[in-house]
Amino acid sequence: MQVDLSQYVTTKEAAEITGMHRRYIRKLVLTGRLKSVQFGRSYLISRHSAKAFQRDEKGRGRPKGVVSKKVAKKAKPKPKA
């Protein structure tokens, strides 16, 4: 089987493309959510798959700058008695 390696990126490059952490990219590969090819212990991720995942996942999660109530509660200064 021949693979066109120019269409694949490393986990580090996929992390930069998607804006996600390398460990999360590896988890996505291991669960089959990103198309990849394995070479020994390393994975090469399809560039198209990484870009499509980024496009599909955009807007998910907590918006930047929004703090959860739990974190905000901890951050409040305690009144002096």
Secondary structure, DSSP 8 states (H G I E B T S, - for coil): ----GGGEEEHHHHHHHHT--HHHHHHHHHTTSS-EEEETTEEEEEHHHHHHHHHHHTT-SS-TT---HHHHHHHS-----
